[in-house]
Amino acid sequence: MQNSMQNAQQGLLDQDGVDQVLVLSDADRAALNAQASRGLLLALVAQGAMGLAAAVIAGVVGGAAAGWSALAGAGAYFIPNALFALRLVVSVRAGRANPFTFLSGELIKLFATALLLWLLSHVAQDSLVWPAALLGLILTLKGYLLLLMFRKLS
């Protein structure tokens, strides 16, 4: 597949310098879809690992309430993001992925995250440790850094 992709990329310009249309075979399209799905699921795993790491760090440094707060902060982003990623995987596999699906899903994910943080502040206001919750949220947001760190290993 990589050779056909390189050939296709090199063949985008003809001798006159005019753009040509890239036509993918069904096998190339299936391979790209599988790679995209795998990448989305790996990003979810990395974000989950970072959220758990934040909860452990906060729990060790600040006690049980801080650990639970970090886990809640991580969950406020991880849950909507996981639903969005799984929706994208289903769309890619069904061949219905488009920019509108992505944009609307991203907007819903952001609103859901804000709503969950608001609910967290009202439901657990007495026992919530905000620095730990923000640590969980930020480390989960930066879960892709794990993928960048271990990129050379895969």
NORKAPE-V653019 format. One record per backbone hydrogen bond with DSSP energy under -1.0 kcal/mol. CO is the residue of the C=O (numbers start at 0). NH is the residue of the N-H. Records with the same first field share a line. If there is no record, write none. Layout:
BEGIN
CO: NH / NH
END
This chain:
BEGIN
0: 4
1: 5
2: 6
3: 7
4: 8
5: 9
6: 10
8: 11
11: 19
13: 16
17: 13
24: 28
25: 29
26: 30
27: 31
28: 32
29: 33
30: 34
31: 35
32: 36
33: 37
34: 38
35: 39
36: 40
37: 41
38: 42
39: 43
40: 44
41: 45
42: 46
43: 47
44: 48
45: 49
46: 50
47: 51
48: 52
49: 53
50: 54
51: 55
52: 56
53: 57
54: 58
55: 59
56: 60
57: 61
58: 62
62: 66
63: 67
64: 68
65: 69
66: 70
67: 71
68: 72
69: 73
70: 74
71: 75
73: 77
74: 78
76: 80
77: 81
78: 82
79: 83
80: 84
81: 85
82: 86
83: 87
84: 88
85: 89
86: 90
87: 91
88: 92
89: 93
90: 95
97: 101
98: 102
99: 103
100: 104
101: 105
102: 106
103: 107
104: 108
105: 109
106: 110
107: 111
108: 112
109: 113
110: 114
111: 115
112: 116
113: 117
114: 118
115: 119
116: 120
117: 121
118: 122
119: 123
123: 127
128: 132
129: 133
130: 134
131: 135
132: 136
133: 137
134: 138
135: 139
136: 140
137: 141
139: 142
141: 144
142: 145
143: 147
144: 148
145: 149
END
